[in-house]
């Protein structure tokens, strides 16, 4: 029983390809945050001290710290056998649901959203950690259902899955944080598709989801800026000028990067001139592509795609449904963040404010992303051991 929780010999099976790819993205992210937050360069800086003086070293240092703490969290998550985590899924689910309730009742609003515990100037967002809880929970519940039949085919079978999903999802919606709620929905969808859920049930869920979104939009439940963001995507003529301005500046910045980019810390960059909003968080992709251009953007996208395909390969190699569903849940979360964030900066997706993994400045998402990939490494390590037997 001891080795079910801790078996340090398994660290020889760490998937270094995934770790190195994540480190590559994080390195680009640290450089991108430095570029986005620096003071305006004149082009006449001639010494290292003059260059460093223009950088926001406190922000850069925090991003580095969060990445290093994320690495520790990732390794920490690999220590207990993921089956042991599955055994405690009800406790994990309950604790995270309680946190979501408490943050709604006890936190202060930020831009109309009650999603953060504040500790002085720092904040903690429980809905980020809850992504890991919902991945473990849904993976375990679905694997319990499919272990005999191999798929979900009836409403009776899918109801338990939806009951576990709807409580944290509803708590996120009423914050209201539609971006994070969308991530939860995509995690559920990814696991259900891979579990070979019948198309009829998936169609019913799509229908229910579409009606729910429509009701949320027309009910006046969302904040004005959230409605304006949706209008800026579906019908820009009806959106407020602020929402259209943000998207327009983002697209101009991306387009101005052209093939090779203007260069990092370039005096003429729109980020240096503060035209691009939320330039080191929501719109980090815009200011980065302006600096590194199409070529640099393709390298970044290539790193993201390499992580996704590598994890898909590891999901196929997993030795049980539970392990496969965990990896698929992590991939679904990661993919949605990447495609939604990149898409919203180019007008291809609604602006939701969710960060670009490993690139956007911030600790909560960095820790969540790294810990989630710790789950992927965890599953692969145990699968490797099984393969050698």
C-alpha positions in Angstrom: 0.0 0.0 0.0 2.9 2.3 0.7 4.1 2.5 -2.9 0.5 3.4 -4.0 1.3 6.8 -2.5 5.0 7.3 -2.9 7.5 5.4 -5.1 10.5 7.6 -5.9 12.0 5.0 -8.2 9.3 6.1 -10.7 11.1 9.4 -11.3 13.3 7.6 -13.9 10.2 7.5 -16.0 9.6 11.3 -16.1 8.7 12.5 -19.5 11.5 15.0 -20.1 10.1 15.9 -23.6 7.0 17.4 -22.0 9.0 19.2 -19.3 11.4 20.7 -21.8 8.6 21.9 -24.1 6.9 23.6 -21.1 10.2 25.2 -20.1 10.6 26.5 -23.6 7.2 28.2 -23.5 7.8 29.6 -20.0 11.1 31.1 -21.2 9.4 32.8 -24.1 6.7 34.0 -21.6 9.3 35.6 -19.3 10.8 37.4 -22.2 7.4 38.5 -23.4 6.4 39.8 -20.0 9.7 41.8 -19.9 9.0 43.2 -23.3 5.3 44.1 -22.4 6.1 45.8 -19.0 9.3 47.7 -19.8 9.5 51.5 -19.8 9.7 53.1 -23.2 13.0 52.5 -25.0 14.6 55.2 -27.1 16.9 53.1 -29.0 19.9 55.0 -27.6 20.5 52.6 -24.6 24.2 51.6 -24.9 24.9 49.8 -21.7 23.4 46.8 -19.8 22.6 49.1 -16.8 20.6 51.5 -19.0 18.7 48.5 -20.5 18.0 47.0 -17.1 16.8 50.3 -15.7 14.0 50.3 -18.3 12.8 46.8 -17.3 10.1 46.2 -14.7 12.3 43.8 -12.8 9.8 43.2 -10.0 7.2 41.8 -12.4 9.8 39.7 -14.3 11.1 38.4 -11.0 7.6 37.4 -9.9 7.0 35.6 -13.2 10.2 33.6 -12.7 9.3 32.8 -9.1 5.9 31.5 -10.1 7.4 29.3 -12.8 9.9 27.8 -10.4 7.1 27.3 -7.8 5.1 25.7 -10.6 7.9 23.3 -11.4 7.9 22.3 -7.7 4.1 21.9 -7.8 4.4 19.8 -11.0 6.9 17.4 -9.4 4.9 17.3 -6.2 1.8 16.2 -8.1 3.7 13.3 -9.6 4.5 11.8 -6.2 1.2 10.2 -5.2 -0.2 7.5 -7.5 -3.0 9.0 -9.5 -5.2 6.1 -8.5 -4.8 7.3 -4.9 -6.0 10.7 -6.0 -8.9 9.0 -7.7 -9.8 7.2 -4.4 -10.1 10.6 -2.7 -11.9 12.4 -5.6 -15.0 13.1 -3.5 -12.9 14.9 -0.9 -11.0 16.8 -3.6 -14.3 17.8 -5.2 -15.9 18.8 -1.9 -13.0 21.0 -0.7 -12.7 22.8 -4.0 -16.5 23.3 -4.2 -16.4 24.8 -0.7 -13.6 27.2 -1.8 -15.8 28.4 -4.7 -18.7 29.0 -2.3 -16.5 30.9 0.2 -14.9 33.1 -2.5 -18.3 34.1 -3.7 -19.5 35.0 -0.2 -16.4 36.5 1.3 -14.3 38.1 -1.5 -14.4 41.6 -2.9 -15.3 42.3 -6.5 -12.8 42.9 -9.2 -14.3 44.4 -12.3 -17.7 43.1 -11.2 -16.4 39.5 -10.6 -16.1 37.8 -7.2 -13.4 35.3 -8.0 -10.4 36.3 -5.9 -9.2 36.0 -2.3 -7.0 39.1 -1.7 -3.9 39.0 0.5 -2.7 42.6 0.3 -1.5 43.2 -3.2 -1.6 39.5 -4.1 -4.6 37.4 -5.0 -5.6 33.7 -5.2 -8.2 32.5 -7.6 -9.9 29.2 -6.4 -11.5 28.6 -9.8 -8.0 28.0 -11.2 -7.2 25.2 -8.7 -10.7 23.9 -9.1 -9.8 23.1 -12.8 -7.6 20.3 -11.5 -10.3 19.1 -9.1 -12.9 18.9 -11.9 -10.4 17.0 -14.2 -9.8 14.4 -11.5 -13.5 14.2 -10.5 -14.9 13.9 -14.1 -12.1 11.5 -15.1 -12.9 9.2 -12.1 -16.7 9.4 -12.5 -16.6 8.7 -16.2 -14.0 5.9 -15.8 -16.3 4.2 -13.2 -19.2 4.3 -15.6 -17.2 3.1 -18.7 -15.1 0.4 -17.1 -17.7 -2.3 -17.9 -19.5 -1.1 -21.1 -16.6 1.1 -22.5 -18.9 4.0 -23.3 -21.8 6.2 -22.1 -25.0 5.5 -24.0 -27.9 6.4 -21.7 -29.2 9.5 -19.9 -29.1 7.5 -16.6 -25.4 7.0 -17.1 -24.5 10.6 -17.9 -26.6 12.2 -15.1 -24.0 11.5 -12.4 -21.3 13.1 -14.6 -23.5 16.2 -15.1 -24.3 16.5 -11.4 -20.6 16.6 -10.5 -20.0 19.1 -13.3 -22.9 21.5 -12.8 -22.2 22.6 -9.2 -18.7 24.1 -9.7 -19.7 25.3 -13.2 -22.8 27.2 -11.8 -20.6 28.7 -9.0 -18.2 30.0 -11.7 -21.1 31.4 -13.8 -22.6 33.4 -11.0 -19.3 35.1 -10.1 -19.7 35.8 -13.2 -16.6 34.5 -14.9 -17.7 33.1 -18.3 -14.2 32.5 -19.6 -13.3 30.1 -16.8 -16.8 28.5 -17.0 -16.1 27.9 -20.7 -12.9 26.1 -19.8 -14.8 23.8 -17.4 -17.3 23.0 -20.2 -14.5 22.2 -22.6 -12.9 19.8 -20.1 -16.2 18.0 -19.8 -16.7 17.9 -23.6 -13.2 16.5 -24.1 -13.6 13.7 -21.6 -17.0 12.7 -22.9 -15.9 12.6 -26.5 -12.9 10.4 -25.7 -15.1 8.1 -23.5 -17.1 7.4 -26.7 -20.3 9.0 -25.4 -23.1 8.5 -27.9 -23.6 11.3 -30.4 -27.3 11.5 -29.3 -26.3 12.4 -25.8 -23.7 14.9 -27.0 -26.3 16.5 -29.2 -28.6 16.9 -26.3 -25.9 18.4 -24.2 -25.0 20.9 -27.0 -28.6 21.9 -27.2 -29.0 22.4 -23.4 -25.7 24.4 -23.4 -26.8 26.6 -26.3 -30.1 27.4 -24.5 -28.3 28.1 -21.2 -25.8 30.5 -22.9 -28.7 32.3 -24.6 -30.6 32.7 -21.3 -27.5 34.0 -19.5 -26.9 36.6 -22.2 -30.4 38.0 -22.4 -31.2 37.8 -18.7 -29.0 40.8 -17.8 -26.9 38.5 -15.6 -23.5 39.5 -17.1 -21.6 42.7 -16.5 -22.0 45.4 -19.1 -18.4 45.0 -20.3 -18.9 41.3 -20.7 -21.9 41.9 -22.9 -20.0 44.5 -24.9 -17.2 42.0 -25.5 -19.7 39.4 -26.9 -21.2 42.1 -29.1 -17.8 43.1 -30.4 -17.4 39.5 -31.6 -21.0 38.8 -33.0 -21.9 42.4 -34.1 -19.2 45.0 -33.7 -21.6 47.8 -34.7 -23.6 47.3 -31.5 -20.7 47.1 -29.1 -19.3 49.9 -27.0 -16.4 51.8 -28.3 -14.1 50.5 -25.6 -14.6 46.9 -26.5 -14.1 47.6 -30.2 -11.0 49.7 -29.5 -9.3 46.9 -27.5 -9.8 44.4 -30.3 -8.8 46.9 -33.0 -5.5 47.8 -31.2 -4.8 44.1 -30.7 -5.2 43.3 -34.3 -3.2 46.3 -35.4 -0.4 45.2 -33.2 -0.4 41.7 -34.6 -0.5 42.9 -38.1 2.3 45.4 -37.6 4.6 42.7 -36.6 4.5 41.3 -40.2 7.0 38.5 -41.0 10.0 39.1 -38.8 8.5 41.5 -36.1 9.6 45.0 -35.0 12.0 43.5 -32.4 11.8 43.2 -28.6 11.8 46.5 -26.7 11.5 48.4 -30.0 10.7 52.2 -29.4 8.0 52.0 -32.0 6.1 49.1 -30.6 2.4 49.7 -29.7 3.0 48.1 -26.3 5.7 50.6 -25.6 3.3 53.4 -26.5 0.5 51.7 -24.3 -2.0 51.4 -27.1 -2.6 47.6 -26.5 -4.8 47.0 -23.4 -3.9 44.4 -20.7 -0.6 44.0 -22.6 1.1 41.7 -20.1 -1.9 39.5 -19.3 -4.9 39.1 -21.6 -3.2 40.5 -24.8 0.3 39.2 -24.3 0.0 37.3 -27.6 -0.6 40.6 -29.5 2.4 42.5 -28.2 4.6 39.4 -28.5 3.7 38.9 -32.1 4.3 42.5 -32.8 7.8 42.1 -31.5 8.7 38.7 -33.0 6.5 38.6 -36.1 5.0 35.7 -38.0 8.2 33.6 -37.7 8.3 34.0 -33.9 4.6 33.4 -33.6 4.9 30.1 -35.5 7.6 29.0 -33.2 5.4 29.7 -30.2 2.4 28.0 -31.8 4.7 25.1 -32.7 5.7 24.7 -29.0 2.0 24.7 -28.0 1.1 22.1 -30.6 4.1 19.9 -29.7 2.9 19.9 -26.1 -0.7 19.0 -27.2 0.4 16.2 -29.5 2.9 14.8 -27.0 0.2 14.6 -24.4 -2.2 12.9 -26.8 0.5 10.3 -27.4 0.8 9.8 -23.6 -3.0 9.5 -23.3 -3.0 6.7 -25.8 -0.2 4.9 -23.9 -2.1 5.2 -20.5 -3.0 1.8 -19.1 -6.5 2.5 -17.9 -9.5 4.7 -18.7 -8.9 6.9 -15.6 -5.4 7.8 -16.7 -6.5 8.5 -20.3 -9.3 10.7 -19.1 -7.0 12.7 -16.8 -4.6 13.5 -19.6 -7.5 14.4 -22.0 -8.9 16.7 -19.3 -5.6 18.5 -19.0 -5.2 18.7 -22.8 -8.8 20.1 -23.1 -8.1 22.8 -20.5 -4.8 23.7 -22.2 -6.1 23.7 -25.7 -9.1 25.9 -24.8 -6.8 28.5 -23.1 -4.5 28.6 -26.1 -7.0 28.8 -28.9 -9.4 31.1 -27.0 -6.7 33.5 -26.0 -5.0 33.6 -29.4 -8.4 33.7 -31.2 -9.7 36.6 -29.1 -6.7 38.8 -29.9 -7.4 38.4 -33.6 -11.2 38.7 -33.5 -11.7 34.9 -34.2 -13.1 34.3 -30.7 -15.0 36.4 -28.2 -12.9 38.3 -25.7 -13.2 36.4 -22.4 -10.0 37.5 -20.5 -8.6 34.0 -19.9 -4.8 33.9 -19.9 -2.4 32.4 -22.5 -0.8 29.5 -20.6 2.8 30.0 -19.5 2.9 33.4 -21.3 0.5 35.7 -19.6 1.6 37.3 -16.3 0.1 35.8 -13.2 0.6 33.1 -10.6 -2.7 31.3 -10.3 -2.8 30.1 -13.9 0.9 29.3 -14.0 0.6 27.1 -10.9 -2.6 25.4 -12.2 -1.1 24.7 -15.6 2.1 23.2 -14.2 0.3 21.1 -11.6 -2.1 19.9 -14.3 0.9 18.7 -16.3 2.1 17.0 -13.2 -1.0 14.8 -13.5 0.0 14.0 -17.0 3.5 13.0 -15.9 2.0 11.0 -13.0 -0.1 8.9 -15.3 2.7 8.3 -17.8 5.2 7.3 -15.0 2.8 4.6 -13.7 2.0 3.5 -17.3 5.7 3.0 -18.0 6.1 0.9 -14.9 3.2 -1.3 -15.9 4.7 -1.7 -19.4 7.9 -3.1 -17.9 6.2 -5.8 -16.0 
